[in-house]
């Protein structure tokens, strides 16, 4: 019985000791120096970014409700300095439903690459891009240039490839010369 009481007292003491180690002392830090107050008066560190600093507002063009034309909308996306990643993020936004719009980039079409060189964005798409309906292709070819040109000043021309090979048409429309600003 004494042994059980001794073990219980030992466990209680150990748990109190451990819980006290996780709290801060009001007299100072580990080295005895005064600790800063836990209020919001501390200056933020470089890693503490405000949400608005890590995202940006962009303009996207999606299909109107009857998918006969494109409409301009605002969207939010993560900030990045990588130009190719930024293009991918913009294109992903075109696959989303907007507040008053429908996607202008078909979900089944995959982006295989977005290299940018000398102001030319080469949009390398999967084979499914050649199976778009006429209406999808028209919206697609209106929405992509307007979205890219509005949000990326370095891109002056967009060229299209299917599986890494230059194409003259996606389904019906001529894209052999690309689309320029």
N, C-alpha and C positions, 0 to 999 in steps of 0.2 A: 504494500500500500504506500509506504514511504517512497519507494522507488517510482511509482506512478505519479505521485505528487511532485517529486523532484523533476521528472521528465516534463510534466505539464508546465511547471514554473520555468523550466529551461526553454521550452517552446514559446511561451508567452514573451519571455525576455528577448529571445532571438527575433521574434516578429516585430516587437517594438523597436529594437535596435535597427533592423533592416528598414522599417518604414521611416524612421528618423533620418536615415542616410539619404533618402530620396528627396527630402525637402530642403529648401534653402534656409540658411540661418539669417536672422535679422541683423546680426553683428558683422557679417562680412562673408567673403568668399572663402574658398579653400585655403588661400594663402593669407587670410586675415585682412585683405584689403576690402574696403567698403564696396558692396554690390550696388549696381545701378537700380533705380526703381523699376518695377514691373509695369509702369504706365506706358502710354503710347508716346512718351516724350523721347524715347530712344531714337537715334537716327537709324534708318533702315540700312541693312547691309547690301552689298552688291547683288546677293542672291535673292533678296526680297523684292521681287518685281511686282508692281501693281498689274492687275489683269489687263488694264487698258494699254499698258506698255508692251505686252507680249502679243497683242492682237491688233489687227488693223481693219478699217472699213474699206471695202472694195466695191466696185460696180460690176454687176453681172447682168447678162442678157439671157433670159429664159423665154420659153414659149408662152404666148398668151393662152387664155383658157380654152380657146378652140384650136390652138396649135397652128394658127394661120400666119402668125408673125411673132417677133420677139418683143419683150418688154424689159425696160431697164429697172433693176432693183438693186438695193444695197445688201451686202452680206458682210459677215465678219469672218476672218480667217487668221490663223497664227502668223505672226511676222517671221520672215526668214530673209536672209541675205543671199541664199542660194537661188539663182535665177531659174534654174530648171525645176527645182522643188516648188518654187512659187507658181510656175506655170501649171504644174500638176495640181496644186491646191486650187487654182482658179478653175481648171477643167473639172475637178471633182465637184465644185460648187454648181456647175452647170448640170450635173447629174441629179441634183436635189430639186425637190418640189419647193417653190417659193410661196410667199403669202398669197399672191394673185397670179401664179404662173405654174407652168408644167416644165419638167426637165427639157433642156434643149440638146443634151448629149445623151444618146441612148446608153442604158446600163450595160448592154451586151458588148459594146465597143470598148476595147481595152487600149490604154495608152502604153505603148512599148518603149517610147523614148521621147525626150523633148530637148535635144541639143540646140543650143543657140550659138551662132557664130556670125560675126560681122553684121549684126542686126537681123539675121534670118533665123527664125524658129522653124526647125524641121519637126513636124508633128508626125511621129511614127505610130501608126494605128494598127490594130489587129484586123484580120481578114473580115470580121463582122461589119466593118465600116462600109464594105461594098454591098451589104444586104439591107441598107437603110431604104425606107420608102422615100418617094419623092418629097413628101412633106417633111419627113425627118431630115433629109439631106439639106433642104432649103433652110430650115431652122438652124441646123448644125452649122452651115456655112455662113449664116448671118451672125449667130451668137458667138462663135469662137473668135473671129477677128475683132468684133466690137469689144468683147470682154478683155482680150489680150491687149489690144491697142489702148484701151482706156486705162489699164492698170500697169503696163510695162512699157516705159518710154524707150527702152533699148531695142525692142522688137519693131522692125519696120516692115517685114515681110513674113508671111507664114507659108511654108511649103508642106505638102502632104506626101507621106509614104505609107505603103501597106507592107507590113512585115519586112521593113528595111529597104524596100524598093520604091523608087519614084513612080508616081502614077499620073496619068493624064486626067482621069475622072475618078470620083469615089463611086458613084452609081451612075449618074447622068451628067452632072455639071462639070465643066472644064476647070480643072485646078492645076493644069500643067505648068502655068507661070507663077503659081502661088497667088496669094492675096496680099496686096500691099496697102499701106496706109493711104 
